[in-house]
Amino acid sequence: MHDFLDEIRSRLDAIRAEGLWKTEAVIASPQGPRVLVEGREVLNLCANNYLGLADHPALRQAAAQAMEERGLGLASVRFICGTQDLHKALEARVAQYLGLDDAILFAAAFDANGALFEPLLTDQDAVVSDALNHASIIDGIRLSKARRLRFATGDMDDLERQLRAAREGGARNILIATDGVFSMDGFFADLATIRDLADRYGALLMVDDCHATGFVGEKGRGTPSRAGVRADIVTGTFGKALGGALGGFVAGPQPVIDLLRQRGRPYLFSNALPPAIVGAALAALDLVEGFEGDERRAQLDTNTRRWRRGLQSMGFELLPGEHPIVPVMLHDARLAQEMARRLLDHGVLATGFFYPVVPQGKARIRTQMNAALTLPDLDQALQAFRQAGRETGVVI
């Protein structure tokens, strides 16, 4: 035991020595555009709270009502004694919102992707996965027996090569798996071309839309809506734009959902989502489809464009794009951490990202816009970036 712990300590020491040690800000307030950190209020630019709903009164009220009427939780997995009418209502609501047959709930979006591939694909099948897909997709694919092929992000010629290889290799079924939005970079997948290639090679298309559901596309229906195409299977979360709590889902054809309900291990061996989470998610879907959702999406777009222009005018290196994820590239892990510390000194919470979350040499501050941020908030944050950038030598 001592040798084992010594070896672990050595690995931890190496992480510190390489400048790759991650810390967590302790927040003593609800999630929002401003949060309480280290005893003071700071602007929050690193949450996935795209529509600003994490502390929305209507969602809090819906959560409280659901908990009052249905209790804290089910103390069980659903197939034993744990499905409530609220769960069935949310599954139907998600399917209706996305225009798919049915949906199934999971304790987390990671579990949704982890459950998907193993029951659906056998060693007679193939899955073609984007090289930058989320870790949950990668781990989920590893659990399946399907042949695995990867294509370079944004390289549709490479995707076609992999599809051809899968078809020529005798794959019975082919599933293309991609993020709708790549969360580290804010890039959109080229779903129009991917859908065309899927149809040409007789493949199915699965899209992880965790960083799009609620605020991208018509009424926030996600990246397939934005691209004007159909995804066969969509996975998503209630832990980002749709309230910011937790829980994930898979939506798709009825036989797919039925099989996941019978064979999806994270579904079969995890407790049902708590009623409060389900109630809040139902309220979030109502909100994003209504007039307030339209207003918040418009404000989010305005904030994103203003934020990107402001950073570019000061000389920061940004990755191109139009998504509310706006990465500020710093390349060096220690510099990213120092920049994050200086930003916090100036009243802005923005996290440094570095290996293994992003590749070596690609360290950054990943900023994220929020519909609840005001224009004075953005001006204050830009001033903080200017000061921190000058103090660290990132900008002049």
N, C-alpha and C positions, 0 to 999 in steps of 0.2 A: 504493500500500500504506500509506504513512504517513497519508494522508487517511482511509483506511478505519479504521485503528487509532485515530486521533484521535476519529473519530465514535463508535467503540465505547467508548472511554474516557469520552467525554462522557455516554453513556447510563449507564455504570456509576456515574459521579459523581452523576447524577440519582437513581439508585436509592438511593445512600447518603444523599443530601440529603433524600430523602423518608422516611427512616427505614425503608426496606424491604429493607435488606441482610440476607441470610440467612447464618448461620454454621453450622458443623457441629461437634458435640461429637466429640472423638477418644476412642474407647473402647479401652482396653488390656486387655480381658478378654472372656470369652464374654458373649453376651447373656443377661440374666437379671434377676431383681427387683432385684439390686444389681450395679452395674457400676463399673469403675475409670475415672475421668475426671480428668484433670489431677493424677494421682498419688494420688488418694484415692477411697475407695469411697463411692458415692452411690446413693440409691434411684432406680430408673428407672420413671417414670410416663408414658413417651411411646413405648413399643414396641408393635407389633402382636402381641406374644407372648402372646396371650390365655390360653392354657392352660399357659404356662410350659414349653413343650417345646423351646425353642431350644437348651438345653444338657442335655436329658434323656439319661441314660446309655443307655437302650435305643435311642434314635435315633442317638446317636453310635456305638454298637456296630454297628448295622445299616449305617450309612454306611461305617464302616471295613471291614466285611466285604465290602460290595459293591465298594469300591475295590480291596481285596486280590484279589478274584476276577475283577473285570471291568476293572480299570485305571482311569486318570484320566479318560479321555473317549474319544469315538469319532472325533475329528478329521475329522468329516464331518457333512453333513446326512443325515437318515435314509434318504431314498429312494435315495441313492447307495450308501452302505455303512455306515450308522450305526444301524440298529435292533438292539437286543439283546432277549433274552427278558425282561429286567427292565422295559423300556419297555412291552412288550405286557402284562405282568402288572399294571403300575400303571394303564394305561388301562382294563383290565378291572375292576380293583379300584375305581377311581373311579366307573365306570358302575354297578357293583353297589351301591356305597354310596349313590349318589344315586337309584337306581331308574330309570336311563335306559339306552338301548340300547348306547351305546359312548361313548368319550371319546378325545380327541387331546391330546397334550402339546405345550407350547410353552416356549421359553426363559424367558418371563416372562408374567405375567398381562396386562401391557400388550400383549404380542404376541398373546395369545389374543383380546382384544377388537379389536385392530387387524386381525386376520385374518378376523374373522367375517363382516362385512357385505358386503364387495366381491364375494366369490364367490357369495353366496346371493341377492343382490338386484340387479335390473336397473332400467333406467329405466321399466319398467312397474310397479314396486313402490313401496311407501312404508314408511318407518320412522318411528314415533312415539316420541320420546325424552323422558324426564324432563329438565327444565331443569337439574337439579343433578347429572346423571350424571357419573361419573368422566371425566377427560380422555381416557382410553384409549377409552371408548365414543364420545365426541365425535369423536376423531380417526379411529376406525374407520369411523364413519358417513360422514365427509367423503370417504373413499376410495371409497365406493360411488356409483352413479349413481341410486340411489333418491331419490324425493321425500322431503324431510325436513320433519317437523312436530314441534313441541315442545309439551309441556304443563307447566303449573306444578306443582311438587312438592306432592303431597297434594291436589290439586284434581281430583277425579274428574269433575266436570262439564266441566272443560277437557279432560281426556282424552277424554271422550265427544265433545266438539265436534271434536277433531282426528281421531278415528276416523271420525266422520261425514264430515268433509271429505275424508279419504283415500278412503273408500268412494265418495262422490259424485264424486270426481275420477277415478274409473275405475281405481284401483289394483288390480292383479291379486292381489298378496299384500301383506299388512300385517303388519309386525313391531313389537310394542311392546318397547322396550328400557328397562330400569330397573335401577338399583342395588337390591339387596335391603336394604342398609343404606347410608345416605349418610354417607360417612366423615368429613366435616368436622363434622357435627352429631349423629351417632349416632341419626338418625331411621330407623325402619323404613318401607319402602314398604307401602302398603295393598294387598298382593297379592291378598287375597280379592276386593276390588272390581275390581282390575285384571284378574284372571282372568275374572270375570263379564263385564266389558265386552269383553274379548278374545273370549270365546265368542259374545257377542251380535253382534259385528261381524265374525266370522270371521277374527280375527287370531291370530297366534302371539305367545307371550310369552317373552322372553329376560330372564334375571335374572343380574346380576353379583353373586355371593355371596362376594366376597373377604373381607368383614368379618363373615362369619357361618359359613362352612363349618368344621365341627369343634366348634362350641360353641353354636349356635342351633338350636332345633328338636329333635325326637326323635333321640337319639344324635348330635346335632350335624349333622344332615343339611341344615340351612340354613333360610333364610327361607320357602321354599315349604312345608317341613314345619311350621314354626311357624304358618303361615297355614292349613294344611290344604288346600293346592291343589297343582296340578301346573304346573311350568314346562316349556315345550317345550325350551328350551335354557338351560343353566346354565354360566356361566364362573366360574372360581375360581383359587385360588393355593395353592401350598405354602409361600409366603413369609411367612405370618402364623401362624395358629393351628396349622397342620399342619407344624410344625418350624421355620419362620422362615428358611429358606434362600432358595430362589428357584424359579421355574418356575410355569407356569400350565397351565390346561386348558380345553377346551370339552367339555361332555357334552351328548348329545342324541340325536335319532333317527339311525338308521344312515345314511340317505342324506345327512344334513347332515354327519356326521363323514367319510363317504367323500369328499364333495365338497371339504371343507376339506383332506383329505389330498392331493387332486389339485391344488387351486388356491389354497390358503391361502399367500400369499407369505411371511409370517414363518416358517411351518413349512418351506416348501420351500427357504428360503435361510438357515436358522439351524442351527447344530450341535445335535445331540441333547443332551438333558439328561445331565450327568455321572452315572455309575453311583452315586456316593455320594449324590447328591441323590435319586435314584430309590429307592435302598434305604431311606433315612431316611423318605421319604414313605410307602412301604409300611408301615413300622413305625409311623408316626404314625397311619395309618388303622386299623390293628389296635388301637392304644391307645385312640383316641377312641371306638371302638365297644364297648370293654370296660368292666369295672368301674372301672378307674382313670379312664377318660374321664368316667364318671358323677360320680365324686368331684370331679374337677377342674372340671366344669361347675357343680356345686353350690357349690364354694368361690368360683368366679368370680362367681356370682350374689350370694353373701353379701358378698364384697368390694365389689361394685358398689353394692349398697344401702347398706352402711355408709359408703362413701366419699361418696356423694351426700348422705346425711343430714348427715355431718360438715361438708361444705362449705356446705350450705344454712344450718346452724345458726350459722355464722360470718358470714353475710351476703353470701357470694359470689353473683353472678348466674350461674345455670346455665341451659342449655337443657334443657327437659323431656325425659324419656325413661327407658328402662330398659336400654339397651345399655351394655356396658363402656366405650364412648367417652363421656366426661363433659366437655363443653366448658365452661370457665370464661370467661365473656364479659368482655372488657376494652375492646373497640371501637377503641381507639387503638393503632396499630402500635408506636409507641415505648414506650408503656406495657407492651404485651405483652412486648417484648424486655427491658425493665427488670425486669419481674416474673420473667421466666425467669432473668435474671442473679442476682437476689436469692434465688430458690429454689435455684439451684446453690450459692450461698454457704452456704445452710442445709442442704445435703446432699441436694437433690432435683433430678434431671434431668427437666425438663418444658419442652417447646419452645413458643415463641411462634409462632402462625400469623397471617399477615396477607396482604394483597394481594400477588400475584395468586392465592395459594392459596385465600383466602376473599375475598368482596367487600369493597370499601372500607367502612370504618366497622364491620366485623364482626370485628376482630382478637380473638384469644382465646389462652388456654393450653388446648390439647386434652390432657386427661389420659386415660389408658387403664388400665383395671384388668387384673390378671394373677392367675391362680389361684395362683401361687407366692408372692404377697405374703402375709405374715402379719398378724395383727391388730396386733402391735407395730409392724410396718412402716407400716401405715396410720395409726396414732396419731402416729408420728414425722413422716410426711408431712403430716398435718393441722396439726401444730404448725408445720412449716416454712411452710405456706401462710398460717397465721395471722400469723406474723412478717413474711413477705414482703408480705402484703396490707396490714399496718399501715404498713410502711416506705414503701410506694408510695402510700398513701392510698386503696387500693381498698376496704378495710374499716376499721372503727373498732377 
